[in-house]
Amino acid sequence: MRDVGTRDPLGRIDPDHQVRATTPTRLERPLRAAALPPEVIAAVAACKRRRDLWRSPVYQRHRDALLELTYAMEHEPTPASSKPLDRPFIRTVAWNIQRGMRLDDIKRLLDTHEALRDTDVLLLNEVDIGMARSGNRNIARELAEHLGFGYVFGNSYLCLSYGDARDVQQSAEARGGENRESMHGNAIISRFPFVHAENISVAISRDKLSSSEPRLGHKKALWAELDTPRGPLHVCATHLDAYASLAQRGEQMRDVLSLLRARRIDQRALLGGDMNTNTYDVDTVWRLLGNFARKMVRGGFPHAIEHYLKPHEIYERPVFDALEQHGFEYAPFNDMSTGTSRYEVGSEGDESVIRELLPRFAVWILAYKLRPWDGVAQLKVDWFFGRGLRANAPQTLTRASVDGREVSDHDPIVVDVSF
């Protein structure tokens, strides 16, 4: 096991702060995560530092249950009535749905958008279960029921607050109140039956308990085997860490790929999700500034803007090197001409991210420097990676909206795969 934290007086590392081995779960019947009583979560949330956590009697009593919750999975089998469409390909969508805060709009978009309404498989990141910011709804279950599909959810975090600054600013529809289950992770929603799934533990970049959004747990990747009419298809909803170094994101990707190799998944696999290939080393503020300085030396803002859309060329090579070494392709599976998210001058949510890391004047400098690009920097952070598959018609649904309002801060990406 690996850790990034300090040890308690007894020499232990908190188990939610470790990478641990996991095993595949056969999905033959519904699974439900065992939620903890709200008073337990409230007592843990009152601990602002690791040493406070170590001293908490509530934490000591419920330590194992808290750990299990950060790895929990939920599953509802695909209904027998969910029949495959008569066509030679499988339409797959990868999408960071920003907590599911605009769930009703997401449902409408899935019903009405030409590229989405015949979706077979969705690989989703930032999926809430029982979070006040998203109305304390079970986002994965509601989306699956709406589509008439099955789902598996893999938890990453037990959330100990409402969320980060962007959640407060952007969730105008949130009902407020207290969190219930307090879970946040990845989900796979499928027209095809599930066979196995595994919530894969990946390298930890930093302790989320001391972040602006306090949490127990760490990033996971959710793998599942689907039983399609053309044979088994292995899919993985992957979410790498934005607040990490370039090397750490590469290590996280290697963890996912090593697990697939250990499970002897050598062919026919599709990874998709928010890889956070933002081209920045955000491990520390000083490394972030050093990374930015190198961009300025290489070509200034034009160079930086260009490589936000080409992270695979220089800055995010650790991620792409790992994928290529394991036989995965990316160019045929993605629309390489456009970004999938963006930083926009004047967006309170976007600017709050900068203020978390740098002094306020950095926001003013960015506003000035981005004038030639109309105040918008496109970022290519969401990807599909395929092996043993043929890709057709990859699309990025830029600024996917309902009634003129974007439903997430990431664009859904779509690809048709066949084998």
Secondary structure, 3 states (H helix, E strand, C coil): CCECCCCCCCCCCCHHHECCCCCCEECCCCECCCCCCHHHHHHHHCCCCHHHHHHCHHHHHHHHHHHHHHCCEEEECCCCCCCCCCCCCEEEEEEEEEECCCHHHHHHHHHHCCCCCCCCEEEEEEEEECCHHHCCCEHHHHHHHHHCCEEEEEEEEEECCCCCHHHHHHCCCCCCCCCCCCEEEEEEEECCCEEEEEEEECCCCCCHHHCCCCEEECCEEEEEEEEECCEEEEEEEEECCCCCCHHHHHHHHHHHHHHHHHCCCCCCEEEEEECCCCCCCCCCHHHHHHHHHHHHHHHHHHHHHHHHCCCCCCCCHHHHHHHHHCCCECHHHCCCCCCCEEEECCCHHHHHHHHHHCCCHHHHHHHHHCHHHCCEEEECCEEEEEECCEEEEEEECCCCEECCEECCCCCCEEEEEEC
